[in-house]
Structure formats: C-alpha cells, structure tokens
Amino acid sequence: MLHFTTRDIVTRARELADLENSNFITWSENMKLLDESYKKLYQEAINESDKYYLTRCELKDLVVAERREKEVSFYLPENFYQLHSISVKGSGRQILKKARTEDSSSARYDIENNTLVLYGGASSLPLDIAYYPVPKTLTLKNSPVTVSVEGTPLDVNGDMVLSVNDGNAIITNINTGWTKSIDISSISGDVIFGILGLTKFFLVSSNLTGYECNIKTGTVTSNSVFMGKKDGMLYYTSVGWGSSVYPETVSFYNEYDHIVTTRSLAGFDTALPFCFSLDDDLNIYWLKSDIAAPKIIKKDTDGNISDVVTFDLNGMHGSYDLWKCFEIIKGSLFYGAADIFCNGVKLLDHKEFETLIGFNKMDFDTGYGFAVTPLYEEGVMQIHSCFADTELDFPNNFYFSYLAYLLAIAYKQKQNADATLLIQRANDEYAQFLTSITRDVAENNRIQNVYGGGTYYYG
C-alpha cells in the first residue's frame, strides 16, 4: 500500500501544469478542483469494476424497511454509494436486476429510494452485497498567516481579536484594522483568561474573579459565571462557577440575555469558568477536568451523559490550556489542550505553537479556523487552517499519478490553457491501468444489470 496526502497530489499537479510558483488557483478553488478530480477517479474505478474501493455486507445485517407481496425492501447501509453485485453466499450465483417488464416471481433486485428491494424469494437467501461506499471528501490545509497583535491575545472570534495591554482590553478587526480600547484598570489582579463574543467579552483575573465587558458601552461588571461559546456566540449560566451547591435546574443564556435552555448541572465539573459549548439540538458539551484524564462529556436533552473526547495532556503547554480547549463551530467540534483537532482529525501538533488563543471560525472560503501564539515570536499570532491534508492509501502508483493528471488538467482548463498533452498522458496512464484490472466471467452481465446501461444508483 502506498501512502500519500492531498498535499503530495497538489504539488505534483502544479508541476504538471507548470504552476509551481503561481497563485492563480486560490485555496477554495484548489479544494473544489481536488475533490472533483478525486470523485472522477473514484467513478472511473467503479465503471471499470475495480475492486480497490469495494466493501461488503450481508443481507442479514440490513434492516427491513417494508414487506409487500412477493417483495421485501431493506434500508441500504448509510455509506452506500453504488452497487457492485449481489450474490448467494457459498454458490456465488448472481442475483440480477429486475427488468421493467419482468414480473416479481423471479429472484431479482432493484434499488428504490435508498432501499434494496428483493423479489421472488431472494430475501430468504443468504446474500452477500458488494458495494462502493460514499467517497471521502478530500481537504487541503492552507498555509498559516501571521498577524500583528497589540498586547497579549486572549481570544478570537471571526475576524475580531481580543487582547490586553497596559490596563486596557483591545478589540481589533484583523481585516479592516478597526480597533477599540476599553479601560479594565478596575479589574483586581492580572487578566489570565478571556473569551470574546459578538457584543461582549468575559475576563478572568488572577484572583479567579470573572468580569463581563460590554463592547459597545465599555462597561465592566463583576460576573463569575460558567461561560461557553458556539459559532462565535457567547453563552453563560444563571449561577456562578466554583460553588459547592447548585439549584436543581440552571438557565443557560446567550449573550443577548435570552434563555436558550434550562438544565441540571448534575454530573458536571463545576471548577472551571469556561467549560461548555452547545450543538444545534441544544445538547451540552461540558469539560470534565476533575479527573486524571480530562475529557469532554455530552449531556443530551434527556439528561443522558456520554463521553465524547478524552484529552491526551502530553505536550500541554500550561495550566490554563484546559480553560478554553473546545468549541462547536458549524456543527464541528474543535478541541485540544495540546495537539489541536477538529472532529478527531489532527490539525496542528503541540510542538508547532506555544499556546492556543482560540477557535474563530470554519471558513470555507479561506480555510482558516483557529489562532495560536507561535514559537519564538512576540507581538504576533498565527491563523491556522481548520482543514487537514487528507491522507490517502493507494494500492499502486496509478491512483496517485492519474489523480494528479486530472487535477493538472482542471488547472489548465481553469486558465483556459491548452491541456491536450496532459489529457494524452492521462489517457496513457488510464490505458495501462485497464490492463491490470482483474476481470471475471460474470462481470459484463453484472455491470449490465447493476448499472442498467449507464444509470448509477446513489445512496
């Protein structure tokens, strides 16, 4: 098995298209063209009945959707994309697709509305179902951007940065240069933590007192409450953090002071100020740090608690890293007390930065999503990509080479340039690939019935 990343493919495609030092293709265009090229490779592999992407399940593993006279329908697997074959286990006999004019008495199949329909007693047979799963979506990491910051950066939200410097909190728009300074000299102790919302921000001082600051009016008031963040919106509770006794139910407010849900804090860790986020269904994700291996737990609207992520603290930079270690943005869970992750995919190693400032957005136009303070530099922060380079395992070099050609051709077409030579080379690669595919005696008949003369069935 050969191992590649999308970065390898893009680098090779740029070489083929003579675009090594060009910025003609933007990051978002690159992502789109790369994914489209991969989908084309995937479909051509399916069309040739290549078995590399093939996966299998048994009929007994599928759930019955409906029973009718002479036919039974089953829900297809969630990752079903296109069918390869249905065969009887043991004998290998193929079950063919039902013709439109054929009655329902023969052992046949059809696919309707994401269900597999079996006719003529086929549902009672021990069937093996070979299919192609939904192709993965390829992503590409964008290069980090370094931005100057006045003072010590505490948090980010979209294009806005919260920093503190000489008794002032500073809000800066890194794109427009707009800035506002708010006097926070009334705060007792040094500011050790901050979280930036849309209209206000919260600060925590070294004596563990919380403060709420209104960006528009500049007012600063003491308010030591549990804080959370989702899609840039601040959330807080009706009770303070660090208490030993809490009421049966606690109200959760957004930063506009509207109650979004009322829940119990039973089962939650109540030691840290910034500790929760919410998803679109108002399930609460809470940081539990009062154990040997801190983790994020989820409490659904029925009160059920489950583990989501357990943190590996190897490489954690400081004691406050857990204070702001996760947020849900556009349905994706960003987290990290050492290495930075999004939905389980590692985005940045802890050795590549000093401290996490915050998660600011999931930008599908630029690819950026979180900010860190870099190693060995002061007065700046780095904005990093919320996407990683997808890792790909291929059985041979054809997949890598052909995908690079497809992407290079897409680059040329984007430029309205001549891609004739690249197309010819891609065709040569493809012709060589065809000679390597293992055929079988039932293939022509199977393809004719599975695809119905070129009509593909998607899950």
CORLINCOR-V937396 format. One record per residue. N is the residue number from 1. RES is the residue in one letter. PHI is phi in whole degrees, -180 to 180 (none if undefined). PSI is psi in radians with two decimals (* if undefined). Layout:
BEGIN
n={N;N}
res={RES;RES}
phi={PHI;PHI}
psi={PSI;PSI}
END
This chain:
BEGIN
n={1;2;3;4;5;6;7;8;9;10;11;12;13;14;15;16;17;18;19;20;21;22;23;24;25;26;27;28;29;30;31;32;33;34;35;36;37;38;39;40;41;42;43;44;45;46;47;48;49;50;51;52;53;54;55;56;57;58;59;60;61;62;63;64;65;66;67;68;69;70;71;72;73;74;75;76;77;78;79;80;81;82;83;84;85;86;87;88;89;90;91;92;93;94;95;96;97;98;99;100;101;102;103;104;105;106;107;108;109;110;111;112;113;114;115;116;117;118;119;120;121;122;123;124;125;126;127;128;129;130;131;132;133;134;135;136;137;138;139;140;141;142;143;144;145;146;147;148;149;150;151;152;153;154;155;156;157;158;159;160;161;162;163;164;165;166;167;168;169;170;171;172;173;174;175;176;177;178;179;180;181;182;183;184;185;186;187;188;189;190;191;192;193;194;195;196;197;198;199;200;201;202;203;204;205;206;207;208;209;210;211;212;213;214;215;216;217;218;219;220;221;222;223;224;225;226;227;228;229;230;231;232;233;234;235;236;237;238;239;240;241;242;243;244;245;246;247;248;249;250;251;252;253;254;255;256;257;258;259;260;261;262;263;264;265;266;267;268;269;270;271;272;273;274;275;276;277;278;279;280;281;282;283;284;285;286;287;288;289;290;291;292;293;294;295;296;297;298;299;300;301;302;303;304;305;306;307;308;309;310;311;312;313;314;315;316;317;318;319;320;321;322;323;324;325;326;327;328;329;330;331;332;333;334;335;336;337;338;339;340;341;342;343;344;345;346;347;348;349;350;351;352;353;354;355;356;357;358;359;360;361;362;363;364;365;366;367;368;369;370;371;372;373;374;375;376;377;378;379;380;381;382;383;384;385;386;387;388;389;390;391;392;393;394;395;396;397;398;399;400;401;402;403;404;405;406;407;408;409;410;411;412;413;414;415;416;417;418;419;420;421;422;423;424;425;426;427;428;429;430;431;432;433;434;435;436;437;438;439;440;441;442;443;444;445;446;447;448;449;450;451;452;453;454;455;456;457;458;459}
res={M;L;H;F;T;T;R;D;I;V;T;R;A;R;E;L;A;D;L;E;N;S;N;F;I;T;W;S;E;N;M;K;L;L;D;E;S;Y;K;K;L;Y;Q;E;A;I;N;E;S;D;K;Y;Y;L;T;R;C;E;L;K;D;L;V;V;A;E;R;R;E;K;E;V;S;F;Y;L;P;E;N;F;Y;Q;L;H;S;I;S;V;K;G;S;G;R;Q;I;L;K;K;A;R;T;E;D;S;S;S;A;R;Y;D;I;E;N;N;T;L;V;L;Y;G;G;A;S;S;L;P;L;D;I;A;Y;Y;P;V;P;K;T;L;T;L;K;N;S;P;V;T;V;S;V;E;G;T;P;L;D;V;N;G;D;M;V;L;S;V;N;D;G;N;A;I;I;T;N;I;N;T;G;W;T;K;S;I;D;I;S;S;I;S;G;D;V;I;F;G;I;L;G;L;T;K;F;F;L;V;S;S;N;L;T;G;Y;E;C;N;I;K;T;G;T;V;T;S;N;S;V;F;M;G;K;K;D;G;M;L;Y;Y;T;S;V;G;W;G;S;S;V;Y;P;E;T;V;S;F;Y;N;E;Y;D;H;I;V;T;T;R;S;L;A;G;F;D;T;A;L;P;F;C;F;S;L;D;D;D;L;N;I;Y;W;L;K;S;D;I;A;A;P;K;I;I;K;K;D;T;D;G;N;I;S;D;V;V;T;F;D;L;N;G;M;H;G;S;Y;D;L;W;K;C;F;E;I;I;K;G;S;L;F;Y;G;A;A;D;I;F;C;N;G;V;K;L;L;D;H;K;E;F;E;T;L;I;G;F;N;K;M;D;F;D;T;G;Y;G;F;A;V;T;P;L;Y;E;E;G;V;M;Q;I;H;S;C;F;A;D;T;E;L;D;F;P;N;N;F;Y;F;S;Y;L;A;Y;L;L;A;I;A;Y;K;Q;K;Q;N;A;D;A;T;L;L;I;Q;R;A;N;D;E;Y;A;Q;F;L;T;S;I;T;R;D;V;A;E;N;N;R;I;Q;N;V;Y;G;G;G;T;Y;Y;Y;G}
phi={none;-101;-110;-138;-125;-62;-63;-62;-66;-64;-60;-66;-64;-63;-64;-64;-94;56;-124;-57;-111;-107;-108;-62;-95;-75;-60;-65;-65;-61;-60;-66;-66;-63;-67;-64;-66;-66;-62;-67;-58;-61;-67;-68;-65;-65;-60;-92;60;-66;-98;-62;-86;-66;-135;-137;-149;-107;-58;-65;-87;-91;-94;-68;-94;-163;-115;-132;-61;68;-153;-134;-108;-127;-71;-74;-57;-60;-95;-67;-123;-144;-86;-102;-166;-127;-138;-83;-62;95;-83;78;-62;-79;-95;-93;-74;-70;-74;-61;-92;-85;-78;-96;-88;-85;-74;-137;-135;-152;-123;-135;50;64;-125;-95;-104;-113;-117;57;82;-63;-68;-92;-89;-78;-99;-107;-112;-102;-148;-100;-76;-57;-66;-67;-90;-82;-128;-138;-77;-88;-71;-67;-117;-96;-128;-73;-134;-84;83;-99;-71;-113;-162;-132;-153;63;-94;-97;-125;-105;-138;-126;-162;52;77;-129;-97;-122;-106;-132;-93;-73;-91;-95;88;-59;-146;-141;-110;-123;-71;-122;-65;-74;-73;-85;94;-78;-78;-113;-157;-151;-138;-106;-105;-89;-122;-151;-143;-114;-126;-126;-93;-67;-93;61;-114;-96;-136;-105;-124;-90;-66;-71;-90;80;-74;-125;-131;-70;-163;-92;-122;-66;-122;-143;-151;-149;51;84;-87;-80;-132;-150;-105;-85;-127;-84;-91;89;-75;-98;-129;-127;-66;-59;-128;-126;-85;-109;-109;-89;-71;-91;69;-98;-72;-103;-166;-127;-142;-92;-92;-58;90;-96;-83;-114;-100;-113;-73;-97;-148;-145;-145;-131;-101;-66;-93;65;-72;-100;-107;-125;-82;-111;-108;-87;-139;-61;-116;-56;-153;-98;-114;-117;-119;-80;-69;-93;90;-76;-112;-142;-78;-113;-142;-107;-81;-94;-86;-64;99;-64;-80;-158;-68;-94;-61;-78;-70;-145;-111;-162;-163;-97;-129;51;82;-102;-96;-93;-159;157;-101;-139;-71;-104;-129;-137;52;87;-95;-73;-102;-154;-80;-63;-77;-98;-155;-93;-142;-81;-87;168;-98;-107;-173;-122;-93;-81;-90;-111;87;-95;-152;-153;-123;-137;-89;-78;-71;67;-131;-119;76;-139;-136;-115;-96;-113;-73;-92;-121;-109;-72;-65;-90;-128;-111;-119;-74;-156;-76;-57;-59;-65;-65;-67;-64;-63;-65;-59;-69;-63;-62;-63;-60;-62;-66;-63;-85;58;-102;-73;-113;-58;-64;-65;-63;-64;-66;-64;-64;-64;-61;-68;-62;-67;-63;-61;-72;-96;-77;-77;-100;-140;-67;-93;-64;-60;-65;-66;-62;-59;-85;-68;-98;58;74;108;-92;-99;-110;-103;-87}
psi={2.32;2.41;2.25;2.93;2.88;-0.47;-0.71;-0.74;-0.78;-0.72;-0.79;-0.71;-0.68;-0.68;-0.79;-0.59;0.11;0.82;0.46;-0.72;0.45;2.54;0.37;-0.66;2.08;2.93;-0.81;-0.66;-0.69;-0.77;-0.80;-0.84;-0.66;-0.82;-0.69;-0.69;-0.70;-0.72;-0.63;-0.78;-0.79;-0.79;-0.67;-0.60;-0.69;-0.79;-0.55;0.13;0.54;2.43;0.09;-0.77;-0.03;2.47;2.92;2.73;2.93;2.66;-0.61;-0.28;-0.18;2.63;2.35;2.28;-0.72;2.54;2.24;3.00;2.16;0.16;2.56;2.32;2.54;2.52;2.29;2.75;2.63;-0.54;0.24;2.35;-1.05;2.60;2.48;-0.93;2.77;2.18;2.76;2.20;2.43;-1.11;-0.49;0.10;2.31;2.38;2.13;2.83;2.42;2.23;2.71;-0.61;-0.01;2.49;-3.14;0.26;-0.38;2.70;1.71;3.02;2.87;2.90;2.12;2.18;0.86;0.45;2.62;2.09;2.18;2.39;2.84;0.69;0.06;-0.48;-0.27;-0.05;2.65;1.64;2.50;2.20;2.01;2.25;2.89;2.21;2.89;2.23;2.53;2.67;2.14;2.48;2.83;2.29;2.32;2.70;2.48;2.67;2.31;2.29;2.36;2.47;2.35;2.12;-2.71;2.03;2.39;-0.60;2.86;2.68;1.84;-2.16;0.07;2.52;2.36;2.18;2.88;2.52;2.07;0.92;0.23;2.51;2.35;2.20;2.19;2.37;1.99;-0.24;-0.77;-0.35;-0.08;2.46;2.63;2.35;2.33;2.24;2.10;0.44;-0.29;-0.22;2.30;2.10;3.01;2.56;2.16;-0.17;2.54;2.63;2.22;2.21;-2.68;-0.64;-0.20;2.97;2.74;2.50;2.64;2.28;2.99;-0.31;0.29;0.80;2.39;2.60;2.40;2.28;2.22;2.13;-0.70;-0.84;-0.37;0.12;2.52;2.13;2.58;2.29;1.56;1.46;2.85;2.38;2.55;3.01;2.43;2.21;0.65;-0.20;2.33;2.51;2.62;2.93;2.96;0.00;2.77;2.78;2.70;-0.04;2.83;-0.37;2.33;2.65;2.92;-0.72;2.56;2.38;2.42;2.15;2.65;3.08;-0.16;0.20;0.45;2.34;2.19;-0.45;2.78;2.14;2.94;2.55;0.11;2.29;-0.08;2.69;2.23;0.59;-0.41;2.58;-0.85;1.96;-0.01;2.83;2.94;2.67;-3.09;-0.37;0.15;0.41;2.44;2.28;2.10;2.45;2.17;1.80;-0.05;0.60;2.93;-0.71;1.68;2.62;2.88;2.25;2.71;2.30;1.97;3.13;-0.24;0.00;0.05;2.37;2.34;2.67;2.47;-0.95;2.35;2.24;2.38;1.92;0.05;2.02;0.07;2.33;-0.63;3.00;-0.34;0.04;-0.53;-0.22;-0.43;1.16;0.08;2.74;2.55;2.13;2.11;0.71;-0.07;2.45;1.92;2.38;2.84;2.13;-0.16;-1.53;2.65;2.33;2.78;2.04;0.69;-0.13;2.20;2.21;-0.60;2.32;2.56;-0.35;-0.16;0.03;2.95;-1.00;2.65;2.22;-0.84;2.95;2.16;-0.54;2.97;1.55;1.95;-0.11;-0.65;-0.40;0.11;2.66;-0.35;2.82;2.51;2.80;2.26;2.86;2.45;0.23;2.49;2.70;0.20;2.86;2.82;2.31;2.17;2.83;2.48;0.14;2.59;2.83;2.06;2.35;2.37;2.34;2.12;2.55;-0.37;3.08;-0.25;-0.81;-0.78;-0.87;-0.80;-0.69;-0.69;-0.70;-0.77;-0.72;-0.71;-0.69;-0.72;-0.67;-0.83;-0.74;-0.60;-0.58;-0.08;0.62;2.87;2.13;0.29;-0.82;-0.73;-0.69;-0.73;-0.74;-0.67;-0.71;-0.65;-0.74;-0.75;-0.69;-0.69;-0.64;-0.71;-0.59;-0.28;-0.16;2.31;2.16;2.87;2.86;-0.44;0.01;-0.85;-0.77;-0.69;-0.82;-0.72;-0.68;-0.64;-0.78;-0.11;0.74;0.57;0.00;2.12;2.56;2.07;2.55;*}
END
